[in-house]
Amino acid sequence: MPILTHRLGILAAAGAMAVFFAPRPVYGFWLVNVGVVLLAAVDWLLTVSPRRLEIEREMPAVVALDTTAEVVWRVRNPSRRRVHLHIADELVPSLRPTSRRASMTVPRGARATARTQINPSRRGLFTLHRITVRTEGPIRLAGRQRTLELAGALRVYPPFRSRREAELRMDRNRQLQVGLRAAQGRGGGTEFDSLREYGIDDEFRRIDWAATARARKPIVRTYRAERNQTVLVLLDTGRTMAGRVALSAEVSEAAVGNTDSIPRLDHAMDAVMMMTAVATRLGDRTGLVCFGDRVRAVVPPHTGRHQLSAVTDAMYQLEPQLAESDYRGAFADTLTRFRRRALLVVLTELASQALPETLIPALPMVVRTHLVVIAAVRDPEVEYWARQVPTEAATAFRKAAAVQALDQRTRTISWLRSLGAVVVDALPGRLAPELADAYLNVKATGRL
């Protein structure tokens, strides 16, 4: 469609001022206006159509939340005229682009490039459909504008905040070998690994007497944690996972209510990635079941480094449902799909008053055949208010509510443990590391 630029307005204003000094203002008025219109018309006719330009948008297919990426616009001008153009892209505000507009001049038969930075503030799938291009004529009085179809998609993954912690746990105490080999340790694990000479720190019961007789010196058996075991992570996406919890466990009076926070679901996603990274590196098969009032996504157990990408891809679009979680349905579906004994990790929230009617009655379904770990992140602000000394009525009510919430949480944890589940209740930033430690302890003791 035709576009008039600000330069045309400046030219018309200058002509209007000149009319006042003309000997015959009426003739001058018509002469100026006709001249301006003719110039604009000729400039518009000489403007290269946006349709003739070849425009590409380049951006990464995947970006992690709160990281910076670059979007590049490439324009090729196959016409015989130089083109002045402006671009307005369909970058949504939650991508936080530095700018979604760009201007450039492209000589005839040449190419030009413009760039912008994005820093997504929300995870999920972002689909881009169109880009608006405005071209201007040689003297830039008029132009043409058209919205062009330019499809693109950007996946924003949840950040793996505990990646460093995962690497530390895979290498700590020389018990974990780099690569695909399983965790090993003196006396740890249940799978025979090798024979070696007795050392001062070895247990006497590990001596292999037949090998000792042949070698005429003490020989001990070494064991390693079994490989190719199954770890299934059940990620709760129900209403209680929508509650926001601070990123940091440190809470002060000034920071209460003003700290950076993310949904409990995002804390749990970090723990899912930690478990997948550690377990697959130790040779175990890791899978994922995402559920709310129904099962929403399933990733079958596999090993290998590709599994972390598969798990992340399955959950990056999930948002908490405003519905009660169906634990019984999720457990029944899991038992139907995966019959092999597994470490079942349930990432949920323990503060819900509905747990005695939902999770706890359903737990016996799985503890009979699987080793179950229940993991959750607790709110440091609740603990902060429970420790305060009331100075006014509002503070007293807040303290009473916090104490009641903590008491209920403690009773729920005791109940779950009495049913045979391992419970990990961690502060923000510690959920993923403590869950990984619980998994490594299970591997070292051969409980699975």
N, C-alpha and C positions, 0 to 999 in steps of 0.2 A: 504494500500500500504506500502511497506517496507520503513523504515526511518533509516538513519544513524545518530548517535548522535555526539556531539562534542567530547565525550570521545574517540570514535574510532579514530578521527583525532589526538588527543593527543597521543594515544597509537602508532599509525603509525609513528608519528614524533619521539617518543622516540626510536622506533625500528630502524628508519633510522639513528639516531645518533649512535646507538650501532653497526651498520654495519661497521662504520669507524674504530672501534677498533677490529673487528673480524680478525682472521688470514687469512681467505679466504673471502673477501668482497662479491664476487659473490654468493657463497653458503649462506652467511649470509643474503644477500638481498632476495633471494628466500625463505629462511627459515622464515624470519620475515614476509614477505608479505603473505605467505601461512598460517602462524600461525594467523595473524590478520584476514584474511578472514575466516578461520575456526572458530575462536572465535566469530566473528560477525554473522556467519551463525547459529552457535549453539544458540547464545543469541537470535537471531530472531525467531528460531524455538520454543524456550521456552517462548517467549513472549505471554501473554494472549491477545487474540483478543478483540478489543473494542466492538465487537458485543456481547460478553459474559457478559459484564458489564450491570448492571441495573442503569440507570442514570435518575434522576428527576430534574426538575427546579421548584423551588417554588418562587412565587412572588405575591404581592397583585393584585387583579383584577383591582383596581382603585387607582390612585395616583393623587393628586392635583398638578398642575403646580408649580414648584419651591419648592417642598417639597421633603424630602429625604425618600427613601424606600429601603428595603433590598431584594436582590436576593440571593437565597440559592441554591447551587448545592449539591445534595445528590447522592452518588455513593455506590452501593452494589457490592461486589466482590464474586460471587458464586463459583469461580474456586478454585483449590487446591494450587494455587501459589500466593505469594504476588505480588501486582501490583504497579508499579510506573507509574503515568499517569499525563498528562497535558490536560487541557480543554480550549477551545477557544469558547466563546458563541457569538451568533449573536446579540449583543446589539449595536444598532445604536448610532452614536455619539451624537444625540440630547437627548438621555437619560442621557448623561453625567455620564457614569459608572466610579467608582473609578478604576476598572480594569475589562476587559472582559475575563481575563485569570486567571487560577488557577492551582496549582500543588498540588498533594497529593500522599501519599503512603497508600494503602489499604491492610491490611493483608487478608489472605485467609478466606472466609466466613464472612468477617466483613464489616462494613460500614464506610464511611468517609464523611465529610461535608466541604464545602468551601463557603465563602460569599463575596459579594461585595455590594457596595452602589450605588444607582442611584439617580440623581437629575434632572428630566426632564426639558428641556428648551423650549419645544414646546408641546402644547396640541394636542390631536388627538388619533387615534387608532394605536397602534404599534403591529404588528403581527410578532412573532418569529417562525421560521420554523426549523432551524437546529442548531446543536452543533457539533464541531469538537473535537474528542478525540484521543490523541496519548498515546499509552502504550509503556513502555520500558521493555527490558528483565532483567533478574536477575543481570547481570553485567553492564547493561545500555549502551551497545555498539550499539545496534540496536533496532528498535521498529516497531510498526504497527500504522498506522493512518487511521482513517475513519471518514467521516462526517455522523452523524446520524440524522434522523428525530426526532425532539423534538418540537412539536407545543406548542405555548403559545400566549396569547394576553394580552396586557396591555392598559387600557384606561386612558389617562391623561386628567383630567378635568380642566377647568379654575378655578383659585383660587377664593374663596369667600372672597375677601379682606374686605368687609363691614359687615362681620358676627357680629362683636362686635357692630357696629352701629345698626344693626337690633335688637339685644338683648336690647340695650338701649332704642330704640323706642318702643319696645313692653312692656317695664316696666315703662316708664317715667310717672311722675306726678300721679302715682297711677290710671291712667285711663285705663290701660291695665291689665287684670288679667292673671296670669300664667295658661297655659293649653289651653283648647279649648274654653274658654268663650270669649265673644265679648267685644270690648271696651265699656266702660261706662263712663258717666260723667254727672254732674248736668246740665240739659238743653241741653245736646248734644245728637245727634241721633234722630231718629223718631219712634223707636219701643218701646212700653211700656214695662217696666221691673218690677217695684214693687212700693208699697206705703211705705212711712216712715214719721217719724215726721219732721215737718218743722224746718229748721236750719236757722241761721242768714244770711248765704250766698245764700239761695235759692231765686229764682225769685218768685215774688208774683203770676204771672200768672200760676205757676205750682201747685198751691193749688187745691186739689180735695175737692170741697165743700161737696159733699155727704159723703165722708169718714170722713171729718172734723166734720160734724154733728153727725155721729155715734160715733166717738171717743171722741167728745167734746174737741178736741184740734187740732191745725192746722196739716193737713196731706198733703203731696205733692206727686205728681207723679214723678217717676224717669224714665228716658228713656235711651235706649242704642242704639248704632249704629246697624243698621240692619245687620243681618247675611245672609249668603248664597247668597250674591250678586256676580256678575261676574266681574272679572278683566281679561282683555285680553291684553297681551303684544305682540306688533308687532315689531319684531326685524329686522331692515334693515341690509342686508348683501351685499349691492351693493358696487360699486367702491369707493364711498366717505368714507366708513367705513374702508378702508385699510390704510388711513392716520394714522401716528403714533403721539401720544400725550404723553407728559411726565406723569410719575406716580404721580409727585408732582406738586402742584400749585406754588411752590416757584421757581422763575427763576432769576438768576443773570447773569451778563455779561459773567463771566467765565463759567457758566453752559449752556449757550445757545448752542444748537447743540450737547452737550455732555451728556445730562441727560438721565437717563434710561427712555425708552419710550415703549409703547405697542400700538397696533392698536386700533382705536376707537371702533372697534367691541368688543374687550376684555373689555374696559371700560363699554360698554353697557351690556355685559354678566353679569358683577358684579351687575349692576342695576336690571337685570332680576331676579337674585337669591335673591336680597334684596326684591323686590316686592313679589316674590313667598313666601319667608319665612314669611314676615310680614302679608300678606293678608290671607294666609292659617291659621296662628295662630289666626287671628281674626275671623275665621269662614267663610271667603269668598272663592269662587271658582275661581281658577287662571288657566289660559291657556296661550299657547304660539303659535304664528304664526311667522315663520322665512321666510323671502322673500328677493329676489333680483329682477332679471328680471322675476322670477316666484316664486310661493310658494314652499319652499324647505322642510319645516318640520312643523307639526302641533301637538300640545299636547292639547287635549280637556280639558276644565275647570273641575277641581276637587278640593276638599279640602283635608286636611290631610297632615301629614308630608312626606308621600311618594311622594308628588307632586314635591317637590324640587329636588329629585333625578331624577324624570321623565323629568323635564324641563332641568336639566343639561345634562342628557344623550342625549337629542334631539339636543343640540346645540354644544356639545364639539368638534365635528369634522368639524364644519362649518368654512370656510375661506371666506374672502371677494371675491365676484365675480368682474371681470373687466368688468362690464356692468352697465348700468343705472338702477336704481331701478324702478319697476313698482308699484307705489302706488295705482293707480286705480285698477289694477288687484288684488293686495293684499286686498284692502278694499272690492272689490266685492266678493272675495272668503270668507272673514271673515263674511260679511253680509249673505251670503248663508248658511254658516255652523252654525252660531250662531245668532239667531234672537232675543234673549232676550237682553234687555237693559243692557249695560255693561260700565265699565270704560275702555276705549281704550287707552292704553299707547303705543305711537309710539316712538321707540328709533332709532334715525337717526342722520344725520349731517345737520346743518343749513347753512353751508357756500357754499353749491353748487349753482352755477349760474343757474342750471336747475330746481330748486325748483319752480319758478313761472310757469313753463310749466309742472311740474310733481305733486308735493305734493299739492300745493295750489289749482289748479283746481279740484283735487280729494277729497279735504277735505269736501266739502258740502255733499258728499255721506254719511258720517258717523256722522257729528255733528248734523244732524236732529234727530237721534234716540239714539245716544250714547254721553256720556261725554268723550271728547277727551283731552288727555295730550300729548304734543309733548316734548320730552326730548332729550338733546344733551349735549356733553361735548365740551367746548371751549378750544382753545389752548392758554396756558399762554404765550408762546413765541411770539405770534402775539400781545398780549396786551403789552408785554415788549417792542417790537420794536415800537409800536405806541406811547409809552411814551417818547422815547429817543429824545434827541436834536441832529440833524444831525451835524456832523463835517466834513463829506466828501461826495462825490457824491453817493457812494455805500450805505452809511447809509441813505441818503436822499431818495433814491429810495426805500429802504427797508421800511422806515417809511411811505412813501406814499402808498405803497402796503398794509401795515398793517392797516393804517387808512381806506383805501377803503374797505378792507375786513370786518372790524368792522362795518362800516357804512351799508354795505350791510346786515350784520347779524342782525343789529338793525332793519332795515326796514323789513326784513323777519319775525322777531319776532312780530313786530307790526301788520303786515298783518295777521299772524296766529291768533293773539289774537282778531283781529277785526272779524274774521270768527267764533269766539266762542271757540277756543281751549285754554287750559291752557298750558303755555310754561315754561319749566324748562331748563335753560341754565346755566350749572354749570361748575366750574373748576374741574380739575382732582382730584379725591379723594372725591369730593362732589356730584357727580351725583347721586349715589345710595341713600345717606342720604337725599338729597333735594327732590328726587322723592318720597321717602317714606313719607317725611313730607307733600308733596302735596296730597298724597293718604289719610293720616290720617286727613288732613284738610277737604277733601271731605267727609270722614266718619263722622267727628264731626258735619259738617254743614248739613248733610243729602241731599247733592246735587245729589247723585246717586239714 
